[in-house]
């Protein structure tokens, strides 16, 4: 990452502008009439794309910056938006994607139901320059997803101690073939201050093309690609100032996709309300 980019990254992380908005996977919603802001910075690195017909000439060091803003207008509905910036060896620091999300919670185990169940829709727009980058994980210019999240929480003395949930999407873009995205996570909480997360992430594209040419690329929508990542995260609550999370993930398996990727992420999350 070029030196002149670092001041921009630091300013964006610390200032978290309201207009730059991210998507949720867990089935639990925030408090009614409450907003929440989240920003995340991810550094990832890989050397090869598995099964590529034309390989990278050098390792790919990628930098992603995410911002999201969510709002819960009532107890069983939330809406959210995301703005993503990226820099890679094939893309200067620039806009990578923007997304919108709307979700509805059908069941809530915190309120007495046996599980929590939430469904939703996602829409993500991706510019032309990002789709030409093999590090960009999206299918095409306009990407649509239906989402499902199931979870269960265990609590003691008014604070959750452990919870687990699964998240799945089925997606289709304006060009290419469908895909699935899946997450399974286990979370442990101590005194509502320290939390540990274990998670797996899977991506599966159902296109017909194989043998990616990284130098002549236009999105993942046409490719038969697969990947499975395994990760660990630690979260610390900073009193009323939100939470700070550090995480690491490693790509255990890849087919026609970047392989042996290392992901390092720093996330800041702050719920707030004007009411």
Secondary structure as UniProt FT lines:
FT   HELIX           3..15
FT   TURN            18..19
FT   TURN            32..33
FT   STRAND          34..46
FT   STRAND          48..49
FT   TURN            50..51
FT   STRAND          60..74
FT   TURN            75..76
FT   STRAND          77..88
FT   TURN            89..90
FT   STRAND          91..107
FT   HELIX           109..111
FT   STRAND          116..126
FT   HELIX           128..131
FT   TURN            134..135
FT   STRAND          142..156
FT   TURN            157..158
FT   STRAND          159..173
FT   STRAND          179..190
FT   TURN            191..193
FT   STRAND          194..206
FT   TURN            214..215
FT   TURN            221..222
FT   STRAND          223..237
FT   HELIX           239..241
FT   STRAND          243..255
FT   STRAND          258..259
FT   STRAND          262..272
//
